[in-house]
Amino acid sequence: MVRSSNRSMIDHSSLPSEVTEAIEQAGYYPALVVDVVAAAVAGDEVVSHLVHQETTFDEDAVRRHITVLVMTGGRLVIVHADDHAADHDDAQQVATATSETVPLSAVRGVMLTHVVPGPDRYVPGTLGREVSLTLGWGAVSRVDLLPATCGDPTCEGDHGYDGTITSDDISLRISAEADGDTALGQALAFAGHLSSAIGR
């Protein structure tokens, strides 16, 4: 029995060179990440993309994580890849890569928070040097509860709780200082394209 390689079945031609170059520049197993992204995009035309790589420190371990967001004409493709803890000390290094596809019609919100130091010296048109991009499509919701009040500062009655439910499926922080001006510009462009697409 002859088994064919899955590698030959993955078509990278649908991925724009900008996407593959951004993944390669991020430096986290680019061959693996490109394959996973290409398989998830499945030949659709790419409208916009965002690649975000971050490194975290977990006790004595350094862990890397990459997130690739790709918007096509009708879908939002999310790919995560990161280091995975080995079962024992002498085990070989393991990475996990996961893709998720969400119809654009299911994306409920795009929240962009601009962090602007020294707002009294803000230069019009600059929008600061750091943003937090939060996307929600209902897979994960965060519930924030606070004790309810009646407005009377002397009241000691129990008024229950007030709360908000926030769709918070993915949140990325992009800083010009840490990630570069190009990454910040790409984040702003991606947020704009996605916001425009779900607003129609």
N, C-alpha and C positions, 0 to 999 in steps of 0.2 A: 504494500500500500504506500503510495507516494503522497506526501503532504505538501501542499503548496504554501509558500511563505505569505503571511498576512501583509508583510511589508509591501509586496508588489501590488496589493489590492488598494492601497491608500493613495489617493490622487492628491498631490500637493499643488497641482496647477491652478486650483481654484483659490488658493490663498495668495493674496497680493504680496509682493516682495517686502512691502513695509511691515507686514505682520511677521513674516519669518525673520526679517532682520531684527525687529524689536525683541522677538523671543531669543534669538542668538545673542543679542547684546545683554539680555538679562542674565544669561550664562548658566541657567539651571537646567541641566540635561536637555539642551535644545532639540536634539533629534527626537527624543521621546515626546516632548511637549508639542512640537510641530506635528508629529504623527497623530497625537490625540486630538489636537485642534482640527486638523484636516479631516479626520474621521467624523468628528462631531458636526462640522460645517457641511459635510457631505455634498460638496459641489455647489452650494448656494453662493450667490454673489455677495461679497463682503462690502457692507456700506460703511462701517466704522469699526474701530477696534481700540482696545486699551490693554497694555501689558504692564503688570505691576509686580515687582519682585521685592520681597522683604526678608530680612534675616532677624531671627529672634534668639534669645539666649535663655535656655532652660536648664537651670542649675549648672552642671558642668558640660552641657552639650550646646552646640550651635546648630540651629535648625534653619533651613531655608524653605521659602514658600513662594510660589509664583501663581498669580491669578491672571488669566487671559479672558477678556470679555470681547466677544465678537457679535456685532449686530448685522444681520442680513435683512432682506426685504420684509421678512415676516417673523423672524425668530431672534431671540437673544441666547447666545451660546456662552456658557460659563465653564471654564476649565480651571481646576485647581491641581497643583502638583506640589508635593512636599516630601520631606524626609520622614521615614517611618522607623520607629524604634525596632531594632532587631530583638529577636527572642532571647538571645544570649550573646555574651561578649565576643565570641569568635565568629558570629554569623556575618555573612556578607551584607554590605549596605543595601538598604531597600528604599525605594521611592514608590509613592502611590500617586496615581493621576486619575482624577474623576472629572467627567463631563456632565453637564446638565443643560437641557434645552428647554427654553420657556417661550411660548408664543408671545409676540409683542403685545397682543391684545390682553394678555394676562398680567403684564407689568403694571402695577398699581401706582408706582411713584418713583420719581427720581429726585433725590434731595442732595443739594450741593451746598455745603457750608464753607464759606470763605473765611479764613483766619487772617486778620489784618492787624499786624502790630502797628502801634502809633497811628490810630485812625485820624488823629488831628493833623497828621502830615500826609494823608492819603492823596495819591496822585490819580486824578480821574482816568479811567480806562485801564488801570493795572490789575484790579481785583485781587490784590494781595499776592503772597508768595507760597500759600499753602491752602489746600482744599481737602475736605472730606466728602467723598462721594458715597451715598447710601442708596441702594436700589431695593425695592420691595415688590414681590409678586405673590405673597401670601404663604410661602412655604414655612417661614419662621415669623412669629409675631412676638413682640416684647410687650409685657403688661407692666405699667408703672402705676402703683397705688400709693395714695397719700390720704391721711385722715381728712375727712370732710369737715368743713366748718360752716357756721351760720353767719359769720361776719361780726358777731358780738365777742369782743376779746375777753369778756368775763364769763362767757358761757362754758360750762363744764359738761354739757350733755354729749352723748354719743351720737354723732351724725353719720356714722358709717364711714365709707371710703369713697373717694373720687378716684377715677383711674382713666388711663388712656391706653389704647392698644395700638402699637406702632408696628407696621410691617418693616422688618429689618433683616432682609435675607442676606445682604452682603454690604460691607462697609469697607472702603479703602481710604487711606490717608496718603495724599501725594504732596510732597514738599519740594519746592524748587531747590532748596539747599541740599536735601538728602537725595533726591531723585533726578534733579536737573530741570532746566527750563523746558526742554523738549517734552519730558514726561508730564509736566504740569500743563503745558499747552495741549497735549494729547488728551489728558483727562477732561479738560474744559470742552474740547471739541467733541469728545465722545458723549459727554453729558448733554451737550446741546443737540446732537443728532438724535439721541435716544428720547430726550424730552419732546422734541418735535414730532417724532414718530408716534409716541403713545398719545400725543395730544390731538391727533386727528380723528 
